[in-house]
Amino acid sequence: MGGDKRGFEFWVLTGFFALFVLFLYGPLSAILILSFQGPSGGLTFPLNGVSLHWFWNLTQQQAVGDFGGSFRRSLALGIGVMLVTVLVSLLAGLAFRRRFIGATALFYLSVASLVVPSIIISLGIGVMFQQLGLRPAWYSSGFGAHLTWTLPFGVLIMFAVFNRFSPAYEEAARDLGASSWQTFRHVLLPMIAPSLIGVGLFGFTLSYDEFARTLMTSGTYNTLPLEIYGMTTNVTTPVLYALGTVTTVFSFLVIAVTLGIIVWLGRRRLRG
C-alpha cells in the first residue's frame, strides 16, 4: 500500500487545493501582520516597527468609525437571528416529516431567497418599510433581511438530518410508555442537538458577516461589516487592520467553541 504511486490527478487536485488555501488565507495573513505595525506605521509593507499600538487604539475614541457600537449591534443581531433560525428550522424539519398539502410549494418558497440577489432583497425590504411609513433599523428590517438568508440554510440542514433519522428510536420510546413530549425531549432532541448547534453556528456567522442584505435595511446605525466598509474610504491607519484581526479571531473563537460543544455532546451521548 505504501509503495503505490500517486496519479497525475492527485497532484493536480493537490496543487488546486494549495492555491485555494493561499488565496483564502493569504490576504488574512497580510492583514494580521500589518495590524502589528508600530505607531508610525502605514497601510502597506514594510513594517515600521512592531507593537500593539493599533489594538490599543481600538479602545479609544475614533475620529471616524464606531467600533464598539457596531460590534454590539452585530453581536445582538447575530444572536437574535441564530435563536430564531434554530427554532424555526427545527419546527420546519418536524413539520416536513409528514406530508401535507402545499408542502412542495412551501419548500421552494422557503429557499427561493437563496437564488435572489442579496442586494435586491435588501432594497425591496427597505422600500417596503418606507412605503409603510416605518423607519428601517438593524433590529427590525435588518433582522428580517438576515432571516431571509439564514433560514433557508437552517431548513435545508434540518431536512437532511431528519431524512437520515430513523423513526425506530421514537417508536421504541413510545412502546416503553413515553409521551410525545418525553420522546422529543429525551430521545429526539439529544440525538439532533449537534445538528441544531451547527444550524445555530450557520445562523450566527451568516448574520454577523452579512453586508449586502444589511446595506439598505440597517437604518441610521451601522452593523460591523457596514462600519468596516465605511472605514475603508476614510481611515488611513492600521487601526482598520487591527479591527479586522480582532473580528477574525472572534469568528474563529465562535467556531472553536461551537465545535467543542458538539464534541462534548457526542462524548456525553456515548457515555450515556
N, C-alpha and C positions, 0 to 999 in steps of 0.2 A: 504493500500500500504506500509506504513512504517513498518508493522509487518511482512512482507514477509521475510523468512529466505533465506540467500544466499546458493546456492547449492555448492557441492563439487568442481565442475568445476570452479566456480568463484574463490575460494581460490587457486586452482592450478594455474590459469592464473595470479592471483594477485602475487603469490609467484614468478612465472616465470618473470613477469614484474619487480618486485623488484630486482631480481638477474641481469636482463638486465641493469637496471639503475645503479646498483652498479658496474657492470663490465665496463660500459661505462664511468661513471664519477668518479669512484674510483681512477684510475691512474691519471686523470686530477687533482683531489684534492690533491694527493700526490705531483705532480709537482708544483702546486700552492703554497702549504705550504713550500716546500723546496726552492722555489725561494726567500723566505724571510729570508734565513739563514744570520747569522752575517758574518762579513768579514773573519773570520777564519773557517767558516762552510764548511762542505763537501757535498758529494753527497747522503748521507744516513741519516736516523734518528739516534739519536735525534737531534733537532735543537740546534745549538751552537749560541745562541743569535738571535735577531730579528732585521732586518734592511732592508733598500732599497739599500744596497751597490751594489748588483749584477745587479740591474736595472740601476743604475748609470754607472756601468762598461760597460754596453752595448753601451753607447755613446762614449766610449774611444777606442783608437786603440788597437786591439787584436793581440796577437801573432799568433793565429790560428783563421781563420774564417773572413768573410767579411759580417757582419750583414747588414749594410746599403745598400751596393751594391746589395746583393742577394735579399733583400726586395724590392728595387726599380725595379729590373728586374722582380720579380714575380708579383708585382703590375701592371707594364706596360703590361706584358704578359697577366695577368688576364683580364685587361680592354679591351685589343685588342680582345682577344678570346670572351669575353662577347658581344661586339658590333657585331662581325661577326656572332656569334651564334644566336643572336636575329634577325638580318636582314635575314639571310639565312633561319632560321626556319619559320619566318613569310612568306617569299616568297614561301617556300615549302608548308606550310599549305594552302596558297591561291591557289597554282597550283594544289594541290591534291583535291581541292573541285570539280573539274571536271575530269572526266575520260579521259585518253589519252593513246595512245599506249605505252606500256612498263612501265606503272605506277607501276605494281606489282613488276617487276624485279628491278626497280629503288628504290622502297621502301626497299626491302630486302638488296640491296647493301648499302643503306644508314645506315642501322642498323647492318650490318654484323660485324663492328669493335667492337661491344659490346661483342661478343662471342669469339673474337680472343684474346689470352693472350696479355696484355698490353706490356710486355717486348718484345714480338715478333714483334709487330708493331714498337716499338722504335728501335729495332735492324734493321728491314727492312728499315725504313726511313733513319737511319744513314748510312747503307751500300749503299743505293741508292744515297745519296748525295756524298759519297766518290767516287762512280763509275762515277758520272757526273763531278767529279773534283771540287765540291763545298765543302766549309768548313761548317760543321754543326754549328749552332748557335741557341741560345734560341729564337731569333726573326724571324728565318726563318724555319729551320727544327723543332725546338721545338714548334713553333707556329702551324705548320701543324699537328704535332703529337697530340697536345692538342685538335685541332678541331675534330680529329677522335674520341675523347672521348666525347666532349660536344655537337656536332651537332646531333648525334642520339637521345640524351635525349631531346634536344630542339625540334626536328622534331616530336618526339612521343607526347610531351606535346601539341604542336600546332595541331596535328591530333586530339587529344582528345577534345581540345577546339572547333575546327570547327565542329566536329561530333555532338556536342551538341548545336551549334549555329543555331538559326532559321533564315532562309533567309527572313522571313517576314519583318524584320526590314529594310533590304536593299530594298525590293520591295516597301515598304511604302515610303521610301525616294525617290526612282525613280518615283513613282506615283506623288510625290509632285514637280517633276521637277529637282531633284538633278542629277548632272552628276556622272559618275563613281568615279571620284576623290573626289567629295564632299561627296558621300556616304561613301567612305572609310575613309575620313578624319574626318567627323562629326558624323558618325554612327558606323561603324565597329571598327575603331581604339580605340575610348574611351571605348567601351564595352570589348575589349580584352586586354586593357592596363595592368590590373593586371596580366594576364597570361604572357604577354611579360616581365613584370618585374620579374616574377618568373623564366622565361627562362633565363633572364639575371643573376639572382642570382645563378642559377644552373651553368651557364657557367663560372661565375667568381670563385665561390668556387671550382668547379671541377678543374679548371686550377690552381688556387692559391695553392692547396694542392697536385697537381699531382706529383708523384715521378717516377713511372715505365716508363711512356711514355716520360719522360724528360731525363732519365738516359743516353741514347745513342744519344740524339739529342740536348743537351744543348750546346755542344761545349766547349770552354775554360772557360766560366764563368757560375757558378752555379746559379740556382734559389734557393729560400729559403729552400724548402724541401731537395734538394741535399746538401745544405750547412749545415743544421741541421744534416743530416745523416753523413756527413763527420766529423762533430764536435764530434759525439758520440764516435769516436775512438781516439780523440786527446785531447779534453777539459776535464779537471778533476775538474772543479769548478762549483758551482751552477749557473754560468752565462748562462749555457745551459738551466737550468730550467727557469731562468728569460726570456730568449728568447722564450721558449715555452709558458710561461704565457702571454707575450705581444702578440704573434701571435694568441693565442687562444682568448684573449679579442678582438683583432682586428676582428677576424672572427665573433664573436658574435655581435659586433657593426655593421658590414656589414649586418648581418641578421636582426637585430633590425631596422636599418634604412630602409631596404627594406620592411619589414612588415609595418612600419609606413607609407611609401609611398602608399602601397597597401590600407591600411585602409583609408588614406586621399582621395585617388581616389574614393573609394567606397562611402564615405560620400558625396563627391562632386557630384558624379553622382546621388545620391538620392536627393540632394538639387536641382539639375538641372531638 
